[in-house]
Amino acid sequence: MSFTSKALAAAVTAATCFTPIMVQAQAAIDPSAFVKYLRESGRVDEGLVGPPAIAGSAGALPATGGVQTDAAAAATDSAGATGTCDSHFTRSQALSTDLSAGFAAMSSKDPKKMAEVLPALQRQLDALPAAEIRPEVCNANHINAYTTYQNVQLSLLRDKGIDTGFPANLPLVKQPELNQSTLAYAVGWIKYEQGDFPGALAAFNKGLIMFPHYHPLQHEYLLTLVQLKNGAGVVAYAEKVLTQTHDLDDTMRGKIWAAHGMGLIMTGQAKQADDSFTVSLRYNYDQSIADLQAAIRKAAGQ
């Protein structure tokens, strides 16, 4: 990983006005632990053996989740997208072979194998429309929900008698998860491992346009922003996830707050970063975050 102790020391220095030498002496922490903590949410670093969830159908609900998108997509952010239905599943199935090869290379973490599979994966990702995959009426007799997030949100609205924008008499059907989200994750993950952080960010960004609430993409997007030293971007995106993604469990919420704190460090806001780390530790205790918070406090003379 390229986020080195020296880079972390520079970030802490900016936030605390201490000299680099003092910071490095007082904040003896390993920033790779922070990277590992955030990346543990990813599929490969959870001991993946073979391709995971490479099967059928997934998507995302209205609201772009704060990732870069075009004005036209934002303007049409409403229920009932165009009638694509079966085409989502067909395209998802067509990705299976390349994804299986991709995840085999990712699992081995073999740079040569990853370089070999990346071009085919990139071509597949480039061919996907940069537009959110939303719930829609299919065959005039049911409503497709392409993600668990969509299914839960629409079901809750129905239970409360709130208009979803879809015909109330049609059943809501949760479809299998789509491979399109996995494809964006794989391309971004490989590029991240290659040190191509701008390329990784672009892949994760496209995935999040299609699937705004897909947690593995959210975590990788945040960590890539950290690697790019884009502290303001880390803070902004972490806040969007915390306010717009409503199915975060305590572990995920703790990780997002930890990234938020790191972004604040990088933008010179030590006190606010301390507060974010406190919230993070309440949701999900991790020693790397506790060490980082202790280093910030020690450097600030607390």
C-alpha positions as CSV (number, residue, x, y, z in Angstrom):
1,M,0.0,0.0,0.0
2,S,1.3,3.4,-0.8
3,F,-0.2,5.3,2.1
4,T,3.0,5.4,4.1
5,S,3.9,6.4,7.7
6,K,5.5,9.5,6.2
7,A,2.3,10.5,4.5
8,L,0.3,9.9,7.7
9,A,2.9,12.0,9.7
10,A,2.5,14.8,7.2
11,A,-1.3,14.7,7.6
12,V,-1.0,14.7,11.4
13,T,1.4,17.6,11.2
14,A,-1.0,19.7,9.2
15,A,-3.7,19.0,11.8
16,T,-1.7,19.6,14.9
17,C,1.0,22.2,13.9
18,F,3.7,19.8,15.3
19,T,6.9,19.2,13.4
20,P,7.2,16.0,11.4
21,I,10.0,14.8,13.7
22,M,7.8,15.2,16.8
23,V,4.8,13.7,15.2
24,Q,6.7,10.7,14.0
25,A,8.2,10.3,17.5
26,Q,4.9,10.6,19.3
27,A,2.6,8.9,16.8
28,A,4.2,5.5,16.4
29,I,1.4,3.9,14.5
30,D,1.3,1.9,11.4
31,P,-1.1,3.5,8.8
32,S,-1.3,0.1,7.0
33,A,-3.5,-1.0,9.9
34,F,-6.0,1.7,9.0
35,V,-5.9,0.6,5.4
36,K,-6.4,-3.0,6.4
37,Y,-9.3,-2.1,8.7
38,L,-11.2,-0.4,5.9
39,R,-10.4,-2.9,3.2
40,E,-11.5,-5.9,5.4
41,S,-15.0,-5.0,4.2
42,G,-14.0,-6.1,0.7
43,R,-14.7,-9.5,-0.7
44,V,-11.1,-10.5,-1.6
45,D,-9.7,-9.7,1.8
46,E,-12.3,-11.8,3.6
47,G,-10.5,-15.0,2.5
48,L,-12.3,-15.3,-0.8
49,V,-11.9,-18.6,-2.5
50,G,-13.2,-18.4,-6.1
51,P,-15.7,-16.0,-7.5
52,P,-18.3,-14.7,-5.0
53,A,-21.9,-14.0,-5.9
54,I,-21.3,-14.3,-9.6
55,A,-24.8,-15.1,-10.8
56,G,-27.8,-13.0,-11.5
57,S,-29.1,-9.6,-10.7
58,A,-28.5,-6.5,-8.6
59,G,-29.1,-2.7,-8.7
60,A,-29.7,0.4,-6.7
61,L,-32.4,2.7,-5.5
62,P,-33.0,6.3,-6.5
63,A,-30.5,8.7,-5.1
64,T,-27.0,8.7,-6.5
65,G,-25.2,8.5,-3.1
66,G,-23.0,11.5,-3.8
67,V,-20.8,10.0,-6.5
68,Q,-20.1,11.9,-9.7
69,T,-22.9,11.6,-12.2
70,D,-24.4,13.5,-15.1
71,A,-27.2,16.1,-14.8
72,A,-29.5,14.0,-17.0
73,A,-29.3,11.0,-14.6
74,A,-29.8,13.2,-11.6
75,A,-32.8,14.9,-13.2
76,T,-34.5,11.5,-13.8
77,D,-34.0,10.3,-10.3
78,S,-37.5,8.8,-9.8
79,A,-39.2,5.5,-9.6
80,G,-40.0,3.6,-12.8
81,A,-37.0,3.6,-15.0
82,T,-36.9,2.5,-18.6
83,G,-38.1,-1.1,-19.4
84,T,-34.8,-3.0,-19.4
85,C,-35.9,-5.9,-17.1
86,D,-34.5,-9.1,-18.7
87,S,-31.6,-7.2,-20.3
88,H,-30.0,-6.6,-16.9
89,F,-30.0,-10.3,-16.1
90,T,-28.8,-11.2,-19.6
91,R,-25.9,-8.8,-19.3
92,S,-25.1,-10.0,-15.8
93,Q,-24.8,-13.6,-17.0
94,A,-22.6,-12.6,-19.8
95,L,-20.0,-11.3,-17.3
96,S,-19.7,-14.5,-15.4
97,T,-16.7,-16.0,-17.3
98,D,-14.5,-12.9,-17.2
99,L,-15.4,-12.4,-13.5
100,S,-14.5,-15.9,-12.6
101,A,-11.1,-15.4,-14.1
102,G,-10.8,-12.0,-12.5
103,F,-11.6,-13.2,-9.0
104,A,-9.2,-16.2,-9.4
105,A,-6.4,-13.7,-10.1
106,M,-7.5,-11.4,-7.3
107,S,-7.6,-14.2,-4.8
108,S,-4.0,-15.2,-5.6
109,K,-2.9,-11.5,-5.6
110,D,-0.6,-12.4,-8.4
111,P,0.3,-9.1,-10.2
112,K,0.9,-10.9,-13.5
113,K,-2.4,-12.7,-13.5
114,M,-4.3,-9.6,-12.5
115,A,-2.6,-7.7,-15.3
116,E,-3.7,-10.4,-17.7
117,V,-7.4,-10.4,-16.8
118,L,-7.8,-6.6,-16.4
119,P,-8.2,-5.6,-20.1
120,A,-11.2,-7.9,-20.6
121,L,-12.8,-6.7,-17.3
122,Q,-12.2,-3.1,-18.3
123,R,-13.8,-3.6,-21.7
124,Q,-16.8,-5.1,-20.0
125,L,-17.1,-2.2,-17.6
126,D,-16.6,0.4,-20.3
127,A,-19.5,-1.1,-22.2
128,L,-21.9,-0.6,-19.3
129,P,-24.1,2.5,-19.3
130,A,-23.2,5.0,-16.5
131,A,-26.7,5.1,-15.1
132,E,-28.3,3.8,-12.0
133,I,-30.1,0.5,-12.2
134,R,-33.5,1.2,-10.6
135,P,-36.6,-0.7,-9.7
136,E,-39.1,-1.0,-12.6
137,V,-42.3,-2.5,-13.8
138,C,-41.7,-5.7,-15.8
139,N,-44.1,-7.5,-18.2
140,A,-46.9,-5.3,-16.8
141,N,-47.4,-7.7,-14.0
142,H,-44.7,-7.2,-11.3
143,I,-42.1,-4.8,-10.1
144,N,-38.4,-5.8,-10.2
145,A,-36.2,-4.8,-7.2
146,Y,-32.6,-5.4,-8.2
147,T,-31.0,-5.1,-4.8
148,T,-31.9,-5.9,-1.2
149,Y,-31.7,-2.2,-0.5
150,Q,-34.4,-1.4,-3.1
151,N,-36.6,-4.3,-1.9
152,V,-36.5,-3.3,1.7
153,Q,-37.1,0.4,1.0
154,L,-40.0,-0.1,-1.3
155,S,-41.5,-2.7,1.0
156,L,-41.3,-0.4,4.0
157,L,-43.0,2.4,2.0
158,R,-45.8,0.0,1.0
159,D,-46.2,-1.2,4.6
160,K,-46.7,2.4,5.7
161,G,-49.1,3.2,2.9
162,I,-46.8,5.7,1.2
163,D,-46.9,6.0,-2.6
164,T,-43.8,4.4,-4.1
165,G,-44.5,5.7,-7.6
166,F,-45.4,2.2,-8.8
167,P,-48.8,0.5,-9.2
168,A,-49.9,-0.6,-5.7
169,N,-51.6,-3.7,-7.1
170,L,-48.4,-5.2,-8.6
171,P,-46.2,-7.5,-6.5
172,L,-42.7,-6.5,-5.7
173,V,-40.2,-9.2,-6.7
174,K,-36.6,-9.2,-5.4
175,Q,-34.3,-10.3,-8.3
176,P,-31.0,-12.1,-7.9
177,E,-27.9,-9.9,-7.5
178,L,-26.4,-8.6,-10.7
179,N,-22.8,-9.1,-11.6
180,Q,-22.4,-5.5,-12.8
181,S,-21.6,-4.3,-9.3
182,T,-19.0,-7.1,-8.9
183,L,-17.4,-6.1,-12.2
184,A,-16.9,-2.5,-11.1
185,Y,-15.5,-3.8,-7.8
186,A,-13.1,-6.1,-9.5
187,V,-11.7,-3.5,-12.0
188,G,-11.2,-1.0,-9.2
189,W,-9.7,-3.5,-6.9
190,I,-7.1,-4.7,-9.4
191,K,-6.2,-1.1,-10.3
192,Y,-5.9,-0.2,-6.6
193,E,-3.5,-3.1,-6.2
194,Q,-1.5,-1.9,-9.2
195,G,-1.2,1.6,-7.6
196,D,-3.4,3.2,-10.3
197,F,-5.6,5.1,-7.8
198,P,-7.2,7.4,-10.3
199,G,-8.2,4.4,-12.4
200,A,-9.5,2.6,-9.4
201,L,-11.5,5.6,-8.3
202,A,-13.0,5.9,-11.8
203,A,-14.1,2.2,-11.7
204,F,-15.6,2.5,-8.2
205,N,-17.3,5.7,-9.2
206,K,-19.0,4.0,-12.2
207,G,-20.1,1.2,-10.0
208,L,-21.5,3.6,-7.4
209,I,-23.4,5.4,-10.2
210,M,-25.1,2.1,-11.0
211,F,-25.3,0.9,-7.4
212,P,-25.2,3.8,-4.9
213,H,-25.7,1.7,-1.8
214,Y,-23.3,-1.2,-2.5
215,H,-21.1,-1.4,0.6
216,P,-17.9,-2.9,-0.9
217,L,-17.8,-0.2,-3.5
218,Q,-18.5,2.5,-0.9
219,H,-15.6,1.3,1.3
220,E,-13.1,1.0,-1.6
221,Y,-14.1,4.4,-3.0
222,L,-13.4,6.0,0.4
223,L,-10.1,4.3,0.8
224,T,-9.0,5.3,-2.7
225,L,-9.8,8.9,-1.9
226,V,-7.5,8.5,1.1
227,Q,-4.7,7.1,-1.1
228,L,-5.2,10.1,-3.4
229,K,-4.8,12.4,-0.4
230,N,-8.3,13.9,-1.1
231,G,-9.3,14.7,2.4
232,A,-12.2,16.9,1.5
233,G,-13.5,14.2,-0.8
234,V,-13.3,11.6,1.9
235,V,-15.2,13.8,4.4
236,A,-17.9,14.7,1.8
237,Y,-18.5,11.2,0.6
238,A,-18.4,9.6,4.1
239,E,-21.1,12.1,5.2
240,K,-23.2,11.2,2.1
241,V,-23.0,7.5,2.9
242,L,-23.9,8.1,6.5
243,T,-26.9,10.2,5.6
244,Q,-28.2,8.5,2.5
245,T,-27.5,4.8,2.9
246,H,-29.9,3.5,5.6
247,D,-28.8,-0.2,5.9
248,L,-25.4,0.2,7.5
249,D,-24.8,-2.2,10.4
250,D,-22.6,-1.1,13.3
251,T,-19.4,-2.5,11.8
252,M,-19.9,-0.7,8.5
253,R,-20.9,2.5,10.2
254,G,-17.8,2.4,12.4
255,K,-15.6,2.0,9.3
256,I,-17.3,5.0,7.5
257,W,-16.8,7.2,10.6
258,A,-13.2,6.1,10.8
259,A,-12.7,7.2,7.2
260,H,-14.5,10.4,8.0
261,G,-12.0,11.0,10.8
262,M,-9.0,10.3,8.5
263,G,-10.4,12.8,6.0
264,L,-10.6,15.4,8.7
265,I,-7.0,14.8,9.7
266,M,-6.0,15.3,6.1
267,T,-7.8,18.6,6.0
268,G,-6.2,19.9,9.2
269,Q,-9.2,19.4,11.6
270,A,-7.7,17.5,14.5
271,K,-10.4,18.1,17.0
272,Q,-13.2,17.1,14.6
273,A,-11.2,14.0,13.6
274,D,-10.9,13.1,17.3
275,D,-14.7,13.3,17.6
276,S,-15.2,11.1,14.5
277,F,-12.9,8.5,15.8
278,T,-14.8,8.5,19.1
279,V,-18.0,7.8,17.2
280,S,-16.3,5.1,15.1
281,L,-15.0,3.3,18.2
282,R,-18.5,3.3,19.8
283,Y,-19.9,1.6,16.7
284,N,-17.1,-0.8,16.1
285,Y,-13.9,-1.0,18.2
286,D,-10.7,-1.5,16.3
287,Q,-7.2,-1.1,17.8
288,S,-5.9,0.7,14.7
289,I,-8.4,3.5,15.1
290,A,-7.8,3.7,18.9
291,D,-4.1,4.0,18.2
292,L,-4.7,6.7,15.6
293,Q,-6.9,8.7,18.0
294,A,-4.3,8.3,20.7
295,A,-1.6,9.6,18.4
296,I,-3.7,12.7,17.5
297,R,-4.3,13.4,21.1
298,K,-0.7,13.0,22.1
299,A,0.5,15.2,19.3
300,A,-2.0,17.8,20.4
301,G,-0.6,17.6,24.0
302,Q,-3.7,16.0,25.5
